[in-house]
Amino acid sequence: MYSYNNSRNLIKLHSKEGHCPSALLNNIDGNATNFDTFATEITQAKHVFSFIGIAETNVDSELKDLYRIPGYIAEYNDKFPDKAKGTGVGLYIQDSFAYTRLEKLNTCTANLESVFVSITNMDKPLTVGVLYRPPSGSDKDALNEFEDLVTKLPDKNVLLLGDFNFNLFDKNANQFENILYNYNLIPMISLATHEKPGCAPSLIDNIMTNSTDNIVASGLLESRVSHHLPIFCILDCSAPSLEPEPPKPRYDYCESNINAFLQDLEPITNKAFSYDEHSFKDFVSEIKALIEKNFLVESESFNKFKRNMISNPWITPGLIASVKKKKFYYTQWKKSIDKSNLLGDMALYIVYSNFRRKLKHLIRSAKKLYYSRKFSKVSGNMKQTWTLINELRGRVKTSIKAAFKVDGKLVKDKREISNGFNMFFSSIASKLNAKLYSSRPVRDGASSKCDQNYKQYFNKRVVNSIFLNCCDIEEIEKTVKSFQGDKASDISILVLKKIVPCISKHLAGFINSFMESGIFPSILKKEKSTDCDSALIPLL
């Protein structure tokens, strides 16, 4: 059995640069009563598990967004109809993974419940599932349904996290074990996972895989959300990098900075440009340098504090300290258990049990107080109030995973993905043309006549609309004044409106030159433009 500190060291020891997949499972005996406590407990690990499975959620899938873990996407299966307790499974997938939900493997009967996904942005797809066998169901039917389920699983790279309610310490579990070994599913846990005062410890929770060469380590964690101990494993296979993206630059558009910027802009306003692509690159670079000089805020000033990425904002250091204190009381009681006294020192157990109950109440109160204060701050602002409501409902944007298959090969580089999409869409016309038979050539005389008289086939309105006139200063200034909102890209609208009179002459010259020559500046063709580049795109 590992403490959270020991498990963290174990994961660091075996992980390849921290990118080895890891999984955690816990039967939390009801989301409504224990999920917040569970979310607080796992912050001690200071490790981002790739997958977190929970059993006995006692909630339907449409309520999954009420139970969020920052940095994860949840997949739940519906609980058994008309059953309030002892049902429901959920799986949390770390948001660097791309996956598909496997409906053919998802089941919910009186004997077996499961939810499965296939992780797709790895070198080899990994099938991950969470299972729960309600003890109130039929053992025989559960075994039949479980065997039918495992026959549909891939032969390799399968990870099963489950509370099977078959005690592997008991000889009555032989039939269950036979099914496991017949289909090459190897249990990773061999210690008791369920402990209840007055009852013999049992091994009913487990993690199983049919790729034993991928197993690095597994074990139990010293944590007590319910009578079930959390179990975890580490796998030796590739996983997406969890390195956070570098923070975006921030800018301070205060009045004094704007005035300083306008003063530094005067030499560029009076400078003569040849209005070609090379001059445009110099023009953009000089403005960008002035923006960085006058508005950029040093990253150290806004990046001093970094919260544990799986920690909810209402989880305070005081709560973390209380969790550690609860663990101390639990350890003291466990040490008092021996063969002559299976219940241990009841006085120590009462101290532990009372503190656990108080801690659960404190966690709920901390969450309620945190959101009550946030609602008070946005009182009267409907937009921010609904943003906060949607946050509570779990309606938040999730980032798109940078992983696609291009020509049958898994590609993770964003530029390669972008080029793959460009090649696909830009080749549609040529591929369609290639399927056509030869077309009748146009006679030279007819072509010349057509070139001279093509306008006669257009309506008057069309003729007047398809030809472009030269851009002038007034048109540019009018376009910028029509901009709405707080920002255009990452540049303040206020700044754009103040500087456009200074640069509109040059912008008009560049636009007219590029339209006449048919050139689009290569500096604006970047996959990821800078703030200044992005701000100029609408003007061009």
C-alpha positions as CSV (number, residue, x, y, z in Angstrom):
1,M,0.0,0.0,0.0
2,Y,1.3,3.4,-1.0
3,S,0.8,6.8,0.5
4,Y,0.2,9.6,-2.0
5,N,3.8,10.8,-1.7
6,N,5.2,7.3,-2.3
7,S,2.9,6.8,-5.3
8,R,4.1,10.1,-6.7
9,N,7.7,9.1,-6.4
10,L,6.9,5.7,-7.9
11,I,5.3,7.2,-10.9
12,K,8.2,9.7,-11.4
13,L,10.6,6.8,-11.2
14,H,9.0,4.7,-13.9
15,S,7.5,7.3,-16.2
16,K,9.4,8.3,-19.3
17,E,9.7,12.0,-19.0
18,G,6.3,11.9,-17.2
19,H,4.4,10.7,-20.3
20,C,3.6,7.1,-19.3
21,P,-0.2,6.5,-19.0
22,S,-1.5,5.9,-15.5
23,A,-5.0,5.0,-14.2
24,L,-6.8,5.3,-10.9
25,L,-10.0,3.5,-9.7
26,N,-12.2,4.0,-6.7
27,N,-15.7,3.0,-5.7
28,I,-16.8,6.2,-4.0
29,D,-20.3,5.0,-2.9
30,G,-22.3,7.8,-4.4
31,N,-21.3,11.1,-6.2
32,A,-23.8,13.2,-4.2
33,T,-22.2,12.3,-0.9
34,N,-18.6,11.6,-1.6
35,F,-17.5,13.1,-5.0
36,D,-16.3,16.4,-3.5
37,T,-14.3,14.5,-0.9
38,F,-12.8,12.3,-3.6
39,A,-11.8,15.3,-5.6
40,T,-10.1,16.8,-2.6
41,E,-8.3,13.6,-1.7
42,I,-6.7,13.1,-5.2
43,T,-5.1,16.5,-5.1
44,Q,-2.6,15.0,-2.6
45,A,-1.1,12.9,-5.4
46,K,0.2,16.0,-7.3
47,H,0.1,13.7,-10.3
48,V,-2.3,13.9,-13.3
49,F,-3.6,10.4,-13.8
50,S,-4.4,9.7,-17.4
51,F,-7.7,7.9,-16.5
52,I,-9.8,8.1,-13.4
53,G,-12.6,5.5,-13.0
54,I,-15.3,5.7,-10.4
55,A,-18.0,3.1,-9.5
56,E,-21.3,3.4,-7.7
57,T,-21.9,7.0,-9.0
58,N,-25.6,6.6,-8.4
59,V,-26.3,9.3,-11.0
60,D,-27.3,9.2,-14.7
61,S,-25.1,10.3,-17.5
62,E,-26.9,13.6,-18.1
63,L,-25.7,14.8,-14.6
64,K,-22.0,14.1,-15.3
65,D,-21.2,17.8,-15.8
66,L,-22.2,18.5,-12.2
67,Y,-19.2,16.4,-11.1
68,R,-16.1,17.9,-12.8
69,I,-12.4,17.3,-12.3
70,P,-10.3,20.2,-13.9
71,G,-8.3,19.0,-16.8
72,Y,-10.5,15.9,-17.5
73,I,-13.5,15.0,-19.8
74,A,-16.1,12.8,-18.2
75,E,-17.9,9.8,-19.8
76,Y,-20.7,8.2,-17.7
77,N,-23.1,5.4,-18.4
78,D,-26.7,5.7,-17.1
79,K,-27.5,4.0,-13.8
80,F,-29.9,1.1,-13.7
81,P,-33.5,2.4,-13.9
82,D,-35.4,3.0,-10.6
83,K,-32.3,2.1,-8.6
84,A,-31.1,4.8,-6.2
85,K,-28.0,3.2,-4.8
86,G,-25.4,0.7,-5.9
87,T,-25.3,1.6,-9.6
88,G,-23.5,3.8,-12.1
89,V,-20.0,4.0,-13.6
90,G,-17.9,6.9,-14.8
91,L,-14.6,7.5,-16.5
92,Y,-12.5,10.7,-16.5
93,I,-10.1,11.0,-19.4
94,Q,-7.2,13.5,-19.2
95,D,-7.9,16.2,-21.8
96,S,-4.6,15.6,-23.7
97,F,-6.1,12.3,-25.0
98,A,-8.4,12.0,-28.0
99,Y,-10.9,9.2,-27.7
100,T,-14.1,7.7,-29.1
101,R,-16.9,6.2,-27.0
102,L,-17.4,2.5,-27.6
103,E,-21.2,2.1,-27.4
104,K,-21.1,-1.6,-28.3
105,L,-19.2,-2.3,-25.1
106,N,-21.3,-0.1,-22.8
107,T,-23.9,-2.0,-20.8
108,C,-26.3,-1.5,-17.9
109,T,-28.1,-4.4,-16.6
110,A,-29.1,-5.7,-13.1
111,N,-25.9,-7.8,-13.2
112,L,-23.2,-5.7,-14.9
113,E,-22.5,-2.1,-15.8
114,S,-19.7,-0.7,-17.9
115,V,-18.5,2.3,-19.9
116,F,-15.7,2.0,-22.5
117,V,-13.6,4.4,-24.7
118,S,-10.8,3.9,-27.2
119,I,-7.9,6.3,-26.9
120,T,-6.9,7.2,-30.4
121,N,-3.9,9.6,-30.2
122,M,-1.4,7.0,-29.1
123,D,1.0,4.8,-31.2
124,K,-1.5,2.0,-30.7
125,P,-5.1,2.5,-29.7
126,L,-5.8,1.7,-26.0
127,T,-9.2,0.4,-24.9
128,V,-10.1,1.6,-21.4
129,G,-13.2,0.5,-19.5
130,V,-14.8,0.9,-16.1
131,L,-17.0,-1.9,-14.8
132,Y,-19.2,-2.5,-11.8
133,R,-21.0,-5.7,-10.8
134,P,-23.9,-4.9,-8.4
135,P,-23.9,-7.6,-5.6
136,S,-27.7,-7.6,-5.7
137,G,-27.6,-9.2,-9.2
138,S,-27.3,-12.8,-10.2
139,D,-23.7,-14.2,-10.0
140,K,-24.3,-16.6,-12.8
141,D,-25.9,-14.1,-15.2
142,A,-23.1,-11.6,-14.3
143,L,-20.4,-14.1,-15.3
144,N,-22.2,-14.9,-18.6
145,E,-22.5,-11.2,-19.4
146,F,-18.9,-10.5,-18.4
147,E,-17.7,-13.3,-20.6
148,D,-19.8,-12.1,-23.5
149,L,-18.3,-8.6,-23.0
150,V,-14.6,-9.7,-23.0
151,T,-15.1,-11.7,-26.2
152,K,-15.7,-8.4,-27.9
153,L,-12.5,-6.8,-26.6
154,P,-9.4,-6.4,-28.7
155,D,-6.6,-9.0,-28.2
156,K,-4.1,-6.4,-27.0
157,N,-4.0,-3.0,-25.3
158,V,-7.0,-3.3,-23.0
159,L,-7.3,-1.8,-19.6
160,L,-10.2,-2.7,-17.3
161,L,-10.9,-0.8,-14.1
162,G,-13.6,-2.3,-12.0
163,D,-15.4,-3.2,-8.8
164,F,-16.3,-6.8,-9.7
165,N,-17.6,-7.9,-6.3
166,F,-16.0,-11.3,-6.8
167,N,-13.5,-11.8,-3.9
168,L,-10.3,-13.2,-5.4
169,F,-9.4,-14.4,-1.9
170,D,-12.4,-16.7,-2.0
171,K,-12.5,-20.1,-3.7
172,N,-16.0,-19.2,-5.0
173,A,-14.4,-16.8,-7.4
174,N,-12.7,-19.6,-9.4
175,Q,-15.2,-19.3,-12.2
176,F,-14.5,-15.6,-12.5
177,E,-10.8,-16.2,-12.5
178,N,-11.1,-18.9,-15.2
179,I,-12.8,-16.3,-17.5
180,L,-10.0,-13.8,-16.9
181,Y,-7.2,-16.2,-17.7
182,N,-9.0,-17.8,-20.6
183,Y,-9.0,-14.4,-22.3
184,N,-5.5,-13.4,-21.1
185,L,-6.8,-10.7,-18.6
186,I,-4.2,-10.4,-15.8
187,P,-5.2,-8.8,-12.5
188,M,-2.7,-6.2,-11.3
189,I,-3.9,-6.0,-7.7
190,S,-3.3,-8.8,-5.1
191,L,-4.0,-7.0,-1.8
192,A,-7.3,-6.4,0.0
193,T,-9.2,-3.4,-1.6
194,H,-12.3,-3.5,0.6
195,E,-12.1,-3.0,4.4
196,K,-15.1,-2.6,6.7
197,P,-15.0,-2.8,10.5
198,G,-16.1,-6.2,11.7
199,C,-15.7,-7.8,8.2
200,A,-12.9,-9.7,6.7
201,P,-10.8,-7.8,4.1
202,S,-11.6,-8.7,0.5
203,L,-10.2,-8.3,-2.9
204,I,-13.1,-7.2,-5.1
205,D,-11.6,-4.1,-6.9
206,N,-9.0,-4.7,-9.6
207,I,-7.3,-3.4,-12.7
208,M,-6.8,-5.9,-15.5
209,T,-5.0,-5.9,-18.8
210,N,-4.3,-8.3,-21.7
211,S,-0.9,-6.7,-22.4
212,T,1.3,-7.7,-19.5
213,D,4.4,-6.4,-21.2
214,N,3.0,-2.9,-20.7
215,I,2.6,-3.2,-16.9
216,V,5.2,-1.1,-15.0
217,A,3.7,-0.9,-11.5
218,S,0.4,-1.1,-9.6
219,G,-0.8,-0.8,-6.0
220,L,-3.3,0.6,-3.5
221,L,-3.4,4.2,-2.0
222,E,-3.9,5.1,1.6
223,S,-7.2,7.0,1.2
224,R,-10.6,6.5,2.7
225,V,-13.5,8.1,0.8
226,S,-15.6,4.9,1.2
227,H,-14.9,1.4,2.4
228,H,-13.0,0.8,-0.9
229,L,-9.4,1.8,-1.2
230,P,-8.2,3.5,-4.4
231,I,-6.1,1.4,-6.8
232,F,-3.8,2.6,-9.5
233,C,-1.4,1.3,-12.2
234,I,1.3,2.7,-14.5
235,L,1.7,1.5,-18.1
236,D,4.8,1.4,-20.3
237,C,3.4,2.9,-23.6
238,S,3.4,6.2,-25.3
239,A,1.1,9.0,-24.2
240,P,0.6,12.5,-25.4
241,S,2.8,15.1,-23.7
242,L,1.3,16.8,-20.7
243,E,3.6,19.8,-21.0
244,P,1.5,23.0,-20.6
245,E,1.5,25.5,-23.5
246,P,3.6,28.6,-22.9
247,P,1.4,31.4,-21.5
248,K,0.2,33.9,-24.0
249,P,1.7,37.4,-23.8
250,R,-0.4,40.0,-22.0
251,Y,-0.6,43.7,-22.8
252,D,-1.5,46.8,-20.8
253,Y,-3.3,49.3,-22.9
254,C,-3.5,52.1,-20.4
255,E,-3.7,55.8,-21.5
256,S,0.0,56.5,-20.7
257,N,1.2,53.5,-22.7
258,I,-1.0,54.5,-25.7
259,N,0.4,58.1,-25.7
260,A,4.0,56.8,-25.5
261,F,3.2,54.4,-28.4
262,L,1.7,57.2,-30.6
263,Q,4.8,59.3,-29.9
264,D,7.1,56.5,-31.0
265,L,4.9,55.9,-34.1
266,E,5.6,59.3,-35.6
267,P,8.8,58.3,-37.4
268,I,7.0,55.4,-39.1
269,T,4.2,57.8,-40.1
270,N,6.6,60.1,-41.9
271,K,8.7,57.3,-43.4
272,A,8.7,56.6,-47.1
273,F,7.9,53.0,-48.2
274,S,8.1,51.5,-51.7
275,Y,4.9,49.5,-51.0
276,D,6.2,46.1,-52.0
277,E,6.2,42.9,-50.0
278,H,9.6,43.4,-48.5
279,S,8.7,46.9,-47.3
280,F,5.4,45.6,-45.9
281,K,7.4,43.1,-43.8
282,D,9.6,45.9,-42.4
283,F,6.4,48.0,-41.8
284,V,4.8,45.2,-39.7
285,S,8.0,44.4,-37.9
286,E,8.5,48.0,-36.8
287,I,4.9,48.4,-35.5
288,K,5.2,45.1,-33.7
289,A,8.4,46.2,-32.0
290,L,6.7,49.3,-30.8
291,I,3.7,47.3,-29.5
292,E,6.1,45.0,-27.6
293,K,8.0,48.0,-26.2
294,N,5.0,50.0,-25.0
295,F,2.3,47.5,-24.0
296,L,3.9,44.1,-23.2
297,V,3.7,43.0,-19.5
298,E,6.4,40.9,-18.1
299,S,5.2,37.3,-17.6
300,E,6.6,37.1,-14.1
301,S,4.1,39.7,-12.9
302,F,1.1,37.6,-13.7
303,N,2.5,34.0,-13.4
304,K,3.6,33.9,-9.8
305,F,1.0,31.5,-8.6
306,K,0.3,28.1,-10.1
307,R,-2.5,25.9,-8.8
308,N,-2.5,22.1,-8.9
309,M,-4.1,21.5,-12.3
310,I,-6.5,18.8,-10.9
311,S,-7.5,21.0,-8.0
312,N,-10.9,22.7,-7.9
313,P,-10.6,26.3,-6.9
314,W,-12.6,25.8,-3.7
315,I,-10.1,23.3,-2.4
316,T,-8.1,25.4,0.1
317,P,-4.7,24.6,1.8
318,G,-6.7,24.2,5.0
319,L,-8.8,21.4,3.5
320,I,-5.6,19.7,2.2
321,A,-4.2,19.9,5.7
322,S,-7.4,18.4,7.1
323,V,-7.2,15.5,4.6
324,K,-3.7,14.7,5.9
325,K,-4.9,14.9,9.5
326,K,-7.7,12.4,8.6
327,K,-5.2,10.1,7.1
328,F,-3.1,10.3,10.4
329,Y,-6.2,9.3,12.4
330,Y,-6.9,6.4,10.0
331,T,-3.3,5.2,10.3
332,Q,-3.4,5.3,14.1
333,W,-6.6,3.2,14.1
334,K,-5.2,0.7,11.5
335,K,-2.1,0.1,13.6
336,S,-4.3,-1.0,16.5
337,I,-5.8,-3.9,14.5
338,D,-4.3,-7.3,15.0
339,K,-5.4,-11.0,14.9
340,S,-6.7,-10.8,18.5
341,N,-8.6,-7.6,17.9
342,L,-10.0,-7.4,14.3
343,L,-11.9,-4.2,15.1
344,G,-8.9,-2.4,16.5
345,D,-9.1,0.3,19.2
346,M,-12.7,1.5,18.9
347,A,-11.8,4.8,20.6
348,L,-9.3,5.6,17.8
349,Y,-11.9,4.5,15.2
350,I,-14.5,6.9,16.7
351,V,-12.0,9.8,16.6
352,Y,-11.3,8.9,12.9
353,S,-14.9,8.5,12.0
354,N,-16.1,11.7,13.6
355,F,-13.2,13.7,12.0
356,R,-14.1,12.2,8.6
357,R,-17.7,13.2,9.0
358,K,-16.7,16.8,10.0
359,L,-14.3,17.0,7.0
360,K,-17.0,16.0,4.6
361,H,-19.2,18.8,5.9
362,L,-16.3,21.3,5.7
363,I,-15.6,20.4,2.1
364,R,-19.3,21.0,1.2
365,S,-19.3,24.3,3.1
366,A,-16.1,25.5,1.4
367,K,-17.5,24.8,-2.1
368,K,-20.8,26.5,-1.2
369,L,-19.0,29.6,0.3
370,Y,-16.7,29.9,-2.7
371,Y,-19.5,30.0,-5.2
372,S,-21.7,32.2,-3.0
373,R,-18.9,34.8,-3.0
374,K,-18.4,34.6,-6.7
375,F,-22.2,35.1,-7.3
376,S,-22.1,38.1,-5.0
377,K,-19.2,39.7,-7.0
378,V,-21.1,39.3,-10.3
379,S,-24.5,40.4,-8.9
380,G,-26.3,42.6,-11.4
381,N,-24.1,41.4,-14.4
382,M,-26.3,38.9,-16.3
383,K,-23.5,37.8,-18.6
384,Q,-21.0,37.0,-15.9
385,T,-23.8,35.4,-13.8
386,W,-24.7,33.0,-16.6
387,T,-21.0,32.3,-17.2
388,L,-20.7,31.3,-13.5
389,I,-23.9,29.2,-13.8
390,N,-22.5,27.4,-16.8
391,E,-19.3,26.8,-15.0
392,L,-21.3,25.1,-12.2
393,R,-23.2,23.0,-14.8
394,G,-19.9,22.0,-16.4
395,R,-20.7,23.8,-19.7
396,V,-17.2,24.8,-20.4
397,K,-15.2,24.8,-23.7
398,T,-12.8,21.9,-24.2
399,S,-9.7,22.2,-26.4
400,I,-9.5,20.2,-29.6
401,K,-6.8,17.5,-29.5
402,A,-3.9,18.1,-31.9
403,A,-3.9,14.5,-33.3
404,F,-5.2,13.3,-36.7
405,K,-4.4,10.5,-39.1
406,V,-2.9,11.8,-42.3
407,D,-2.4,9.2,-45.0
408,G,-2.8,6.5,-42.4
409,K,-0.1,8.0,-40.1
410,L,-0.9,9.5,-36.7
411,V,0.2,13.2,-36.8
412,K,0.5,15.4,-33.7
413,D,2.3,18.4,-35.1
414,K,-0.1,21.3,-35.6
415,R,1.6,22.5,-38.8
416,E,1.6,19.0,-40.4
417,I,-2.1,18.7,-39.5
418,S,-2.8,22.1,-41.1
419,N,-0.9,21.2,-44.2
420,G,-2.8,17.9,-44.4
421,F,-6.1,19.7,-44.3
422,N,-4.9,22.2,-46.9
423,M,-3.7,19.5,-49.2
424,F,-7.0,17.6,-48.9
425,F,-9.3,20.6,-49.7
426,S,-7.1,22.2,-52.3
427,S,-6.8,18.9,-54.2
428,I,-10.6,18.3,-54.4
429,A,-11.0,20.2,-57.7
430,S,-8.0,18.6,-59.4
431,K,-9.2,15.1,-58.4
432,L,-12.6,15.8,-59.7
433,N,-11.2,17.1,-63.0
434,A,-9.0,14.0,-63.2
435,K,-12.1,11.8,-63.3
436,L,-13.6,13.7,-66.2
437,Y,-13.0,12.7,-69.8
438,S,-11.2,15.1,-72.2
439,S,-13.2,18.2,-72.9
440,R,-13.6,19.9,-76.3
441,P,-10.9,22.4,-77.0
442,V,-11.9,26.0,-77.6
443,R,-11.0,27.4,-81.1
444,D,-8.6,30.3,-81.1
445,G,-10.9,32.6,-82.9
446,A,-13.8,31.9,-80.5
447,S,-11.5,32.4,-77.6
448,S,-10.4,35.8,-78.8
449,K,-14.0,36.9,-79.4
450,C,-15.0,35.6,-76.0
451,D,-12.3,37.6,-74.4
452,Q,-13.6,40.8,-76.1
453,N,-17.3,40.3,-75.4
454,Y,-17.5,38.4,-72.1
455,K,-19.1,41.4,-70.4
456,Q,-22.2,41.2,-72.5
457,Y,-23.2,38.0,-70.7
458,F,-23.2,39.7,-67.2
459,N,-26.0,41.7,-65.7
460,K,-25.3,45.3,-65.1
461,R,-25.2,44.8,-61.3
462,V,-22.7,42.0,-61.6
463,V,-20.4,44.0,-63.9
464,N,-20.3,46.8,-61.4
465,S,-19.6,44.6,-58.4
466,I,-16.8,42.3,-59.6
467,F,-14.3,45.1,-60.4
468,L,-12.4,46.7,-57.5
469,N,-11.6,50.3,-57.1
470,C,-8.5,51.8,-55.4
471,C,-8.6,51.8,-51.6
472,D,-8.3,55.3,-50.0
473,I,-7.5,56.6,-46.6
474,E,-11.1,57.4,-45.7
475,E,-12.2,53.8,-46.5
476,I,-9.6,52.4,-44.1
477,E,-10.5,54.7,-41.3
478,K,-14.2,54.0,-41.8
479,T,-13.5,50.3,-41.7
480,V,-11.6,50.5,-38.4
481,K,-14.3,52.7,-36.8
482,S,-16.9,50.0,-37.6
483,F,-14.9,47.4,-35.5
484,Q,-16.9,46.4,-32.4
485,G,-16.1,44.5,-29.2
486,D,-13.3,44.9,-26.8
487,K,-10.6,43.3,-28.9
488,A,-9.7,42.5,-32.5
489,S,-7.5,39.4,-32.2
490,D,-5.4,40.4,-29.2
491,I,-5.0,44.1,-30.0
492,S,-7.2,46.6,-28.3
493,I,-9.9,48.2,-30.5
494,L,-9.2,51.5,-28.8
495,V,-5.5,51.3,-29.8
496,L,-6.4,50.4,-33.4
497,K,-8.8,53.4,-33.7
498,K,-6.2,55.8,-32.3
499,I,-3.3,54.6,-34.5
500,V,-5.2,54.2,-37.8
501,P,-5.0,57.9,-38.7
502,C,-1.2,57.6,-38.4
503,I,-0.8,54.6,-40.6
504,S,-3.8,54.7,-43.0
505,K,-1.8,56.3,-45.8
506,H,0.7,53.5,-45.7
507,L,-2.0,50.8,-45.4
508,A,-3.8,52.2,-48.5
509,G,-0.5,52.2,-50.5
510,F,0.2,48.6,-49.5
511,I,-3.3,47.4,-50.2
512,N,-3.5,49.0,-53.7
513,S,-0.1,47.7,-54.6
514,F,-0.9,44.2,-53.6
515,M,-4.3,44.2,-55.3
516,E,-2.7,45.5,-58.5
517,S,0.1,42.9,-58.5
518,G,-2.1,40.0,-57.2
519,I,0.2,39.4,-54.3
520,F,-0.9,38.4,-50.8
521,P,1.9,39.1,-48.2
522,S,3.6,35.9,-47.1
523,I,3.9,37.3,-43.6
524,L,0.1,37.0,-43.3
525,K,0.1,33.4,-44.6
526,K,1.5,32.0,-41.3
527,E,-0.3,29.1,-39.6
528,K,-0.2,31.1,-36.4
529,S,0.0,34.9,-36.8
530,T,1.2,37.3,-34.2
531,D,-1.1,39.8,-32.6
532,C,0.0,42.6,-34.9
533,D,-0.3,40.4,-38.0
534,S,-3.8,39.3,-37.0
535,A,-5.0,42.8,-36.5
536,L,-3.9,43.8,-40.0
537,I,-5.7,40.9,-41.8
538,P,-9.2,42.5,-41.7
539,L,-7.7,45.7,-43.3
540,L,-6.2,43.7,-46.1
